[in-house]
């Protein structure tokens, strides 16, 4: 899987996701990056995110979706 790279509308898109909730597999700091999933009708970022992890941002090892702001995740890519 290769990620195209944007443009991303929110400044935090592509930033490090710390996995403080410890819901995703434990990895070194900087492994995971988060991206906003736009929610129609909202002016802010909302609760939906995609979090991808890997040594290289454009070639993630796995991606996860959360619709409840990091409480639960569902893997969406290997």
NUKOL-641661 format. One line per field, with one value per residue: residue in one letter; x, y, z of N, C-alpha, C in turn; residue number from 1; chain. Coordinates in Angstrom, 3 decimals, always signed. Each point is the difference from the previous one (the first is absolute). Last residue first. Layout:
// NUKOL-641661
res = c(A:...)
neast = c(X:...)
nnorth = c(Y:...)
nup = c(Z:...)
caeast = c(X:...)
canorth = c(Y:...)
caup = c(Z:...)
ceast = c(X:...)
cnorth = c(Y:...)
cup = c(Z:...)
n = c(NUM:...)
chain = c(A:...)
***
This chain:
// NUKOL-641661
res = c(X:X:X:X:X:X:X:X:X:X:X:X:X:X:X:X:X:X:X:X:X:X:X:X:X:X:X:X:X:X:X:X:X:X:X:X:X:X:X:X:X:X:X:X:X:X:X:X:X:X:X:X:X:X:X:X:X:X:X:X:X:X:X:X:X:X:X:X:X:X:X:X:X:X:X:X:X:X)
neast = c(-3.592:-4.728:-3.756:-1.374:-2.010:-0.974:-1.460:+0.120:+1.097:-3.114:-3.727:-0.059:+4.534:+3.712:+5.043:+4.651:+5.490:+4.425:+1.750:+2.125:+0.705:+2.230:+3.922:+1.037:-4.681:-5.813:-5.029:-5.447:-4.713:-4.992:-4.557:-2.940:-0.517:+1.340:-2.352:-4.061:-4.382:-3.004:+1.857:+4.870:+5.366:+4.707:+5.519:+4.883:+5.169:+4.377:+4.192:+4.234:+2.257:+1.356:-0.242:-3.217:-4.521:-5.236:-4.839:-2.603:+1.458:+0.084:+2.985:+2.195:+1.647:+0.329:+1.837:-0.761:-2.486:-4.078:-1.456:-1.551:-4.134:-1.862:+2.822:+1.614:+2.415:+2.546:-0.437:+0.506:+0.366:+0.508)
nnorth = c(-3.958:+2.455:+1.570:-0.769:+2.123:+2.141:+3.394:+3.666:+4.380:+3.052:-1.660:-2.308:-2.498:-3.562:-1.751:-2.592:-1.882:-0.193:+4.378:+3.846:+4.688:+1.680:-2.897:-3.216:-1.603:+0.150:+3.104:+1.779:+3.225:+2.153:+3.149:+2.965:+5.602:+4.578:+4.774:+2.011:-3.221:-2.393:-4.335:-2.127:-2.016:-1.954:+0.198:-1.825:-1.726:-3.617:-3.392:-1.523:+2.512:-1.763:-5.234:-4.130:-3.615:-0.832:+1.971:+2.201:+3.445:+5.012:+3.325:+0.948:+3.622:+2.727:+4.013:+2.819:+1.016:+3.150:+3.967:+4.304:-0.066:-1.141:-2.986:-1.875:-3.675:-4.384:-5.100:-5.257:-5.644:-5.765)
nup = c(+5.550:-0.313:+2.335:+5.682:+4.546:+5.373:+4.674:+2.897:-2.291:-2.432:-2.701:-4.294:-2.519:-2.861:-2.321:-2.631:-1.252:-1.714:-3.048:-3.089:-0.489:+4.005:+2.388:+3.202:+2.096:+0.899:+0.397:+0.766:-0.542:+1.740:+2.243:+2.738:-0.939:-1.826:-0.521:-1.355:-1.756:-2.986:-2.534:+0.643:-0.968:+1.627:+1.360:+1.980:+2.531:+1.461:+2.484:+1.596:+3.576:+4.798:+0.842:+0.873:+1.141:-1.461:+0.560:+3.132:+3.550:+0.860:-1.607:-4.619:-3.254:-4.895:-3.589:-4.539:-4.095:-0.120:+2.413:-1.805:-3.552:-4.415:-3.808:-5.222:-1.301:+0.510:-1.580:+1.627:-0.270:+0.766)
caeast = c(+0.939:+1.024:-0.554:+1.057:-0.232:+0.579:+0.074:-0.449:+1.040:+1.142:-0.346:-1.113:-0.752:-1.034:-1.158:-0.819:-1.401:-0.138:-0.345:-0.147:-0.656:-1.373:-0.094:+1.269:+1.073:+1.291:+0.840:+1.334:+0.732:+1.401:+0.481:+0.586:-0.871:+0.530:+1.264:+1.007:+0.797:-0.796:-0.894:-1.373:-0.980:-1.033:-1.408:-0.585:-1.454:-0.367:-1.362:-0.399:+0.212:-0.554:+0.832:+1.127:+1.057:+1.205:+0.749:-0.944:+0.534:-1.132:-0.104:-0.587:+0.733:-1.055:+0.194:+0.770:+1.367:+0.057:+0.418:+1.432:+0.224:-0.538:-0.802:+0.154:-0.710:+0.669:+0.286:-0.876:+0.737:-0.842)
canorth = c(-0.919:-0.394:+0.177:-0.012:-1.134:+0.015:-1.304:-0.984:-0.865:+0.747:+0.492:+0.936:+0.210:+1.039:-0.258:+1.184:-0.244:-1.438:-0.501:-1.452:-0.296:+0.511:+1.055:+0.724:-0.570:-0.217:-0.944:-0.035:-1.160:+0.072:-1.064:-1.119:-1.115:-1.285:-0.385:+1.014:+0.497:+0.786:+1.010:-0.340:+1.092:-0.409:+0.299:+0.796:+0.108:+1.363:+0.270:-1.045:+0.460:+1.332:+1.134:+0.259:+0.860:-0.726:-0.571:-0.875:-1.368:-0.831:+0.071:-1.255:-0.570:-0.480:-1.228:+0.129:-0.457:-1.192:-1.174:+0.028:+0.358:+1.302:-0.250:+0.900:+1.253:+1.104:+1.052:+1.160:+1.254:+1.179)
caup = c(+0.660:-0.982:-1.343:-1.006:-0.896:-1.330:-0.653:+0.988:+0.555:+0.526:+1.335:-0.147:+1.229:+0.016:+0.850:+0.239:+0.347:+0.214:+1.330:-0.153:-1.284:-0.042:-1.008:+0.027:-0.804:+0.634:-0.732:+0.583:-0.483:-0.397:-0.887:+0.737:+0.343:-0.464:+0.623:-0.326:+1.123:+0.934:-0.567:+0.350:+0.013:-0.951:+0.226:-1.071:-0.086:-0.401:-0.476:-0.941:-1.361:-0.256:+0.399:-0.902:+0.534:+0.434:-1.122:-0.700:-0.065:+0.405:+1.457:+0.465:+1.120:+0.891:+0.764:+1.233:-0.204:-0.851:+0.778:+0.322:+1.397:+0.381:+1.178:+1.142:+0.235:+0.675:-0.971:+0.236:-0.062:+0.000)
ceast = c(+1.155:+1.037:+0.987:-0.624:+1.083:-0.400:+0.587:+0.068:-0.468:+0.904:+1.196:-0.380:-1.088:-0.605:-0.957:-1.261:-0.704:-1.445:-0.114:-0.308:-0.158:-0.731:-1.459:+0.004:+1.240:+0.984:+1.353:+0.776:+1.395:+0.426:+1.459:+0.631:+0.775:-0.906:+0.426:+1.355:+1.007:+0.765:-0.820:-0.910:-1.400:-1.079:-0.866:-1.492:-0.444:-1.513:-0.177:-1.344:-0.401:+0.365:-0.683:+0.782:+1.159:+1.100:+1.207:+0.682:-0.987:+0.388:-1.133:-0.078:-0.518:+0.687:-1.199:+0.066:+0.856:+1.457:+0.070:+0.490:+1.481:+0.282:-0.462:-0.950:-0.491:-0.713:+0.621:+0.442:-0.995:+0.887)
cnorth = c(+0.659:-0.833:-0.346:+0.054:+0.065:-1.248:+0.192:-1.419:-1.002:-0.862:+0.621:+0.641:+1.031:+0.068:+1.186:-0.415:+1.333:-0.375:-1.525:-0.619:-1.490:-0.382:+0.423:+1.164:+0.847:-0.644:-0.107:-1.082:+0.126:-1.299:+0.219:-1.064:-1.121:-1.172:-1.376:-0.336:+1.028:+0.530:+0.692:+1.084:-0.530:+1.063:-0.582:+0.151:+0.955:+0.045:+1.476:+0.311:-1.019:+0.430:+1.315:+1.197:+0.078:+0.972:-0.776:-0.680:-0.995:-1.475:-0.857:-0.047:-1.325:-0.783:-0.285:-1.336:+0.105:-0.347:-1.279:-1.237:-0.073:+0.444:+1.342:-0.362:+0.651:+1.331:+1.236:+1.133:+1.133:+1.241)
cup = c(+0.617:+0.725:-1.103:-1.382:-1.063:-0.766:-1.401:-0.559:+1.056:+0.864:+0.722:+1.314:-0.270:+1.399:-0.071:+0.754:+0.218:+0.312:+0.027:+1.364:-0.281:-1.286:-0.133:-0.988:+0.085:-0.937:+0.690:-0.740:+0.588:-0.663:-0.403:-0.883:+0.667:+0.308:-0.515:+0.613:-0.476:+1.198:+1.087:-0.547:+0.296:+0.089:-1.109:+0.268:-1.098:-0.191:-0.349:-0.640:-1.056:-1.419:-0.349:+0.516:-0.988:+0.432:+0.526:-1.186:-0.608:+0.055:+0.539:+1.531:+0.536:+1.102:+0.884:+0.738:+1.247:-0.298:-0.831:+0.763:+0.337:+1.434:+0.559:+1.141:-1.269:+0.019:+0.643:-0.912:+0.156:+0.000)
n = c(78:77:76:75:74:73:72:71:70:69:68:67:66:65:64:63:62:61:60:59:58:57:56:55:54:53:52:51:50:49:48:47:46:45:44:43:42:41:40:39:38:37:36:35:34:33:32:31:30:29:28:27:26:25:24:23:22:21:20:19:18:17:16:15:14:13:12:11:10:9:8:7:6:5:4:3:2:1)
chain = c(A:A:A:A:A:A:A:A:A:A:A:A:A:A:A:A:A:A:A:A:A:A:A:A:A:A:A:A:A:A:A:A:A:A:A:A:A:A:A:A:A:A:A:A:A:A:A:A:A:A:A:A:A:A:A:A:A:A:A:A:A:A:A:A:A:A:A:A:A:A:A:A:A:A:A:A:A:A)
***
